Amino acid sequence: MRYRFLLIILLWLFADVYFFNAVTTLTSKPVWHWLYWSADILIAAGIILIIFGRKAGDRTKLTSWLMALMLLSSVPKIFGSPVLLLEDMTRLFTGFGPRSVLVSELALAVAVIPFFALLFGLTRGRHHYQVHKHTLYFDDLPEAFDGFTLTQLSDIHSGSFTDANGVNKGVDLVNAQNSDVILFTGDLVNNRASEMAPWISTFARLKAKMGKFSVLGNHDYGDYIKWDNEALKAGNLIALKKVHQEIGFRLLLDEAIKLERDGQTITLIGVENWGKGGFHKYGDLDKAIQNVDDSDIKILMSHDPSHWEAVTLQHLKHIHLTLSGHTHGMQFGIELFGFKWSPIKYVYKQWAGLYKQSNRYLYVNRGFGFLGLKGRVGIWPEITVITLKKSPSKSPR
C-alpha cells in the first residue's frame, strides 16, 4: 500500500513538470516558479512522512488536509495537460518551436474549472446530500409488502463530523422520506464509540414506521488504532453496541428477524463485517440464515459489497436484495448524465448504486458521512430509498 501511494506521488510530480511548461510560457518571474514548486514539494514531503514515518499518534486530521491539498494541486493539472499535449503533437512537425501563449492560457483556463469544482466539494460537498430512489420488482413478494419502502444509510463516520447544521440537514432529509424502515449498513464511527457522544440525540431523531435496524462495519471494531490492551478494545465494541440501542437501532449480529405486515412477513438479515483482502471476515452468513425458510423474501445487510460476489451470490438460499456501503465511492469521481466513474472502481467491481446478477440485487450506498478526505467531490453523500413491488405479472387479477 505504501508503494502505491509513492507511485501516485511520482505520477503527480510528473504532471507537475509537464504543466509547468504552461507556467513558464505565461511568466518568466522566478517568484511564481518558486511558489509553484514549493507548494507541491511541501505537500508531497508531508504525505511521504506520514506514509513512511514511524512516529506513533493520530495523524488523521493532517492526512485529511494533505489529501485535500494534493487533489487541489494535481487534478486541475491533469485536466489542463491534454491541451498542452495536443500542442506538442503539432510541435513535432515544427521542430518544437516556442509554446503558444494562447494555448498555455487555454490550458490554465481548463484547469481552473476542476479547481473550483474541487473547492466546492471540499468545503460544501460533505453535506450535499442526494436522495437516490429505486423500485425493485419481485415475483414472490407478499401482497402486504407491495409498496413497502426502506431507507438505507451507510458509513456515517461520526468522528469526522464538525458541522451540526449540516448533519441535521441530512437527518431531516431521511425523515422526509417517511419510509417503513431505516436500515443502516455499518461504520457508525471512525474508530471509537465515544465519537458518537455529540451526535446521539441527532441520530435518535431518525424515525421509521416499522423500526430501525443496523449492522457493524469494518471501522466499528476499533481495528485501525492502537489500544493499550485488548480489554479496552473489547470494551469499546460493547460501548458502540449500546450506542446503537441509544439511537434506537436494532443491531443485527449474524441473525435474522421477520418484519410482519397484515399477517405476512419478509425476512431481514444482518451479518457482521465480511470483507475481501486484508479486511476481517467476522460475518457468518450461514449462521445468520440457518433458520430462514427458503421461500422467504430476504433482505441482507452486509457492510462490504465484496461479500456479495464472494459468498452471497453462491449461497444455496436465494437472497433477493443485499444492501452494502463501505466504498464511499472514494468520495471522488464523476456522475453525470448516466456516466459514473471513480478510481475506486479499480478496487471494487461493485462500488456505487444498483447491481443485478442471477436475479439477485445488490445496492451499494455511497455513504452518509466522510473519512480521510474532508469532503466529497462528484460522489455526493447518499440517502437511498428503495420501494419493493410485486411483479405485475404475478399480481392477482
N, C-alpha and C positions, 0 to 999 in steps of 0.2 A: 504494500500500500504506500509506504514512504517513497518508493522509487517511482510509482505512478505520479505522485504529486510533483516529484522532481522533474519528471518528463514534461508535465503540464507547464511548469515554470520555464523550462528551457524553450518550449514552443511559444510561450507568451513573450519571452525575451527576443525570440527570432522575429515575431510580428512587430515588436518594438523597433527593431533595427530597420525593418522594411518600411514601416510607416514614418520613420524618422526622415526618410527621403523627402516626404512632403513638407515636413517642418523646415528642413534646410533650404528647400526651394522658396518657401514663403518668407523666411527671415534668416539673416546671417548673424544676428546678435547673439553672442555667447551666453547671455543670461537666460534666454529662452531654451537654448540647447541644454544648459546645466539643469534648469528646472525640469525639463522633460525626463532626463535620465535619473536625477537624484530621487525623484518621487518613486519611480518604478524600482530602483535598486533598493530603496529602504523597505518597500512593501515585500519584495522578494526575499530580502535578508530576514525580515520578521517571520515570514512563512517558513523558511528553512530552519530557523532557530526553534520554532515550535515543533516542527516535524522531527528534527534530529536531536533536539535538546534533551538532556536527561534530568533537568531540574523538575522536581515534583510540584504539584499545585494545580489549581483550577485556572486554565487559560481560556475558558470558553468565550468570555467577552472579547479578549484580544483577538482570538481566532475569528470571531464573527466580523469584527471591524476589518481585519486584514482581507477576509474573503470578499467583503463588500467593496473595498478599495481595489482589489485585484480585478473584480468584474468591471468596475467603472473605468479602469485603465485599459484592460485588454479587449473587451467586447467591441467598443467603438472602433478600435484599430483594425480588428478582424473584419468589420463591416466596410471600413473605408479602404482597406488594402486591395480588394479586387479592382477598384478604379485605377490604382497605380499599376496593377498587373496588366490590365488592358493596354495602358500606355506603353509599358515595357515591351509588350508583344509587337507594337508598331515601331518602337525604337530599335528593335532587332534589325530592321531594314534600313535604318538611317544612321547606322554607326553609333548608336547610343549617344545622341546629342543631348543637350540640356533638357531637363524636365520642363514641361509647360506649367507656368504659374496657374493658369486656368484649371488644369487637371488637378493640381495639388489643392486648389481651393475647393474643387468639387469633392475630392476625397475627404477633406476636412468637413465639408457640409454634410456628406453622407454619414460620417462618424458622429456628428452632433445628434442625429435622430436617436440612435440607440442609447446614447449617453443620457439624454433626458428621460427616455423610457425606463432606463435602469434607475435613475434618480427617483422617479415616481414609485417604482416597485420597492425600493429600499426605504422609502420614507412613508408611503401610504399603502403599499401593496399588502402589507401583513394583515390588514383588516378589510381588504377589498373583497368581501365575501361574495361568492357566487352560488346560486341555487341550481343544481343540476337535477332535472326531473326525467324519470324514465317509467314506462309502463311495460310490464312483463306479463306474458300470457302463458298459462299452464292448463293442460287438459284436465289434470286431476285436482285442481284447486277446489276445495269445498265451496258450495254456493254461498255460505255465510261469510266467506272471506273475499268474495268478488268485490273489488274496490278497496280492499284493505291497504292502508298506506303505512310506510315505515320511513322514518328519517334516520339516515346514517351519519354519524360523526366519527372522526378518527383523528389520532395524533394531535391532541390538544396541546401537549407540551407546555404546561402551565408555568414552568420555571423560566420560560422565555418572555412571558408577558410583562409589560410595563404600563400599558395604556388601558385603564379600566373602562373608559368610554368606548374604545374600540372593541374590547371583549364583550361588553354589554350589548353592543350593536349586533354582534354575531348571535348571542343568546336570544335576543329579541326576534331575530330573523328565523331562528329554529322554531321558536314557539309559534310564530306566524304561520308555519306550515300546517299546524293543527293535525299532526299525524296520529295514527293509532298507537304506535310505539316509537321510541327513540332507541337506537342501537349504536353503542359506542365500541369501536373496534381497536382500542388499545393505545398505549403511550399517553397516559394522563399527565405524566411528569417527565422531566429530563433524566433525573437520577434519584431524587429524594422525595419522600412523601410530604415533607414539610413545605415543598414548593407550592402545594395546593392550599396552604393555610389562608392566604389572602383572597382566594377565589372560591372557597366552598359555598358561601352564600350566593355568589353569582351563578354557579352551575346548578345549585339546588333549585333555582328558578325554572329550570327546564321542565316542561310539562308534556305528558302524553296520556291519552285516554286509557290505554291498556298497560302502561308501565314503561320503565326504562331499564335497559339491560346492557351489560358490558363484558368485555374480556380484557386480558392483560396484553401489553405489547412488550417488545424487547427492552425498552428503556425503563419499564416499570419494576424490573427486578434488581436495579441498582448494580448492574454488572459492569458499568463503564466508569466507576470511580473507585478509589481505594478506601476500604474500610479498615478501621483499627483491628477489628476481629469479625468473625463470621456471625456472632450473636447480634452485632449491630446491624449487619446487613439483613439478617432474618427478621429482626425487629422492624426494620424499615418496610419490608414487604407486608408484614402484619398491619402496620400503621396505614399503608396505602390501601389495603383491602377494606379497612374501616372507613377510609375517606370515600370509597365508592358507596358505602352504606349512607354516609352523611349527606351525600349529594343525591341520594335517592335511587341509585343504580343497583340492580340485582346482578352481582358479579358471577358469571358462569365459568367454572373451573373444570374443564373436561366433563361437562354434564349437559343434559338436555331437559327442557321443560316444554309443556304444552301450553299454547295460547288458545283459549276457548271463546267462541262466539256463537250464540244461538244453538248450543249443543254440539257444534262441530269444532274441530281442532286443526291446528298446524303445529309443527314442532320447531322450536328454536334451540339451536345447539351452539355451545361456546367452548372453544379449546384454548388452552394456554399457548403462549407463543411457540411457533414452529417455523424456523427459517432455514434456508439453504446456506451453503458455505460455512462461514465462521459463526453464524447465529445459532443460539441454543435451540435445541429441539425439546422443549419442555412439554409441548402439547401431545395429547394421546387421543386421536380421533376415534379409535376403536373403543376405548373406554367411554368416551362421551356418547357414542351412538349405539352401545350394546343393547339397550332396552328399547330402542326406537323401532317401530314397525316399518317394514319395507314400504307399505302403502302410504305412509305419512308424507305430506308436503314438508320438506326440510329446508330450513334456512340456517346456514352455518356462519358464525362469526369467527374468523381466524385472521389475526393481525397481518401476517406476512403473506403476500399473494403467491410466493413460490410454493406454498403449501398446496395450492390448488392443482398444479400440474404434477407435483411430486407424489401426492397422496390422494387428494380428494377425487380427482377425475377417475382414478383406477379403483376407487372403493366399490365394494360389492353393493352397498346400499346407495341408491340414487339420491344425491344431494342436489336439490333443484337450484339453489342460489347460495353462493358464498360471498360474504362481504369482507373486504380487507382494506388495508391502508398502507402504512409503513414507508412507501417510496417518497411521499410528499410531491411527486412529480419533479423531484430535485429542487422544487421552489424556483425553477428557472427553465424557461423554454418558450415555445410559441404555440398558441392555439388560436387560429384564425380561419374562418370560412371552412371549417371541417378539417383543416390541416392541423396535425398535432405532432410536436417534436420536443424532446428534451434529451439531454445526454444520458439520463437515467435509463432510456430505452436500450442502451447497450449493456446494461447490467440486469434489468428485469424485463422479461418478454411482455408481461402484463404489468403496466405501471400507472395507468390512469384511465378511468372510465369503464365501459361495459365490454365484456368478452363472452363469447359463447362457443362451446365445444361439446360434442356428444350430447346435445340437448341439455347441457348444464351451464348455468350462468356464473360468471364472476364479476363483481363490481369492485374496482379499486378506487377508493376515495382519495382525493388529493391532499387531504389533511385540513384541519381547522386552524392549527397553530403553525409554528415555525421553529426551526432548530438550526444552529450553526449560522447560516446566513440570516441576518436580522431583517428579513423582508421576503417578498416574493416578486418575481419578475416574469410576467407572462403566464405563469401557472398559479392561479389565484386560490386563496383558501376556499374550501368547498363545504357546502351543506347538500347532502344527497337526499332526494325524495323519490322513493320507488313505490309505484302502485301495482298491486297484484290483481290480475284479471283472469277470469276463466276464459279459455279459448272459445270464440264464438261458435265453432262447430260442435262444441261439447255442451253448450248451454241448452237447457230444456226448451222445447218449443211451447 
